[in-house]
């Protein structure tokens, strides 16, 4: 039980760091993805596919 909770907390922290790093890199191009509970949960549930999906969704809908 404790291992699964720690695994989820680890995924949440890594997701926040990845989103923050992405926002730092793409700030000059104005391609920021907001860091909120929805985007973090998408990254926790879908891992890399969720991250790429959010980037593509933002790029095609808001550009």
TAFENLIN-V799671 format. One record per residue. N is the residue number from 1. RES is the residue in three letters. OMEGA is omega in degrees with one decimal (999 if undefined). Layout:
n->N res->RES omega->OMEGA
n->N res->RES omega->OMEGA
//
This chain:
n->1 res->UNK omega->-178.9
n->2 res->UNK omega->178.8
n->3 res->UNK omega->-179.7
n->4 res->UNK omega->176.6
n->5 res->UNK omega->178.2
n->6 res->UNK omega->178.0
n->7 res->UNK omega->178.5
n->8 res->UNK omega->178.3
n->9 res->UNK omega->178.2
n->10 res->UNK omega->179.0
n->11 res->UNK omega->178.9
n->12 res->UNK omega->-179.1
n->13 res->UNK omega->179.2
n->14 res->UNK omega->178.3
n->15 res->UNK omega->178.3
n->16 res->UNK omega->-179.9
n->17 res->UNK omega->178.8
n->18 res->UNK omega->178.1
n->19 res->UNK omega->178.9
n->20 res->UNK omega->177.9
n->21 res->UNK omega->177.2
n->22 res->UNK omega->-179.8
n->23 res->UNK omega->176.7
n->24 res->UNK omega->-177.4
n->25 res->UNK omega->-174.3
n->26 res->UNK omega->179.6
n->27 res->UNK omega->179.2
n->28 res->UNK omega->-178.5
n->29 res->UNK omega->179.9
n->30 res->UNK omega->178.3
n->31 res->UNK omega->-175.2
n->32 res->UNK omega->172.2
n->33 res->UNK omega->-178.2
n->34 res->UNK omega->176.9
n->35 res->UNK omega->177.3
n->36 res->UNK omega->-174.0
n->37 res->UNK omega->-178.3
n->38 res->UNK omega->-179.2
n->39 res->UNK omega->178.6
n->40 res->UNK omega->179.4
n->41 res->UNK omega->175.3
n->42 res->UNK omega->179.6
n->43 res->UNK omega->179.1
n->44 res->UNK omega->-177.1
n->45 res->UNK omega->-172.3
n->46 res->UNK omega->176.9
n->47 res->UNK omega->-174.4
n->48 res->UNK omega->179.3
n->49 res->UNK omega->177.6
n->50 res->UNK omega->179.0
n->51 res->UNK omega->178.8
n->52 res->UNK omega->178.3
n->53 res->UNK omega->177.7
n->54 res->UNK omega->178.6
n->55 res->UNK omega->-180.0
n->56 res->UNK omega->178.1
n->57 res->UNK omega->179.6
n->58 res->UNK omega->-176.8
n->59 res->UNK omega->-176.5
n->60 res->UNK omega->-176.6
n->61 res->UNK omega->-174.8
n->62 res->UNK omega->176.9
n->63 res->UNK omega->999
//
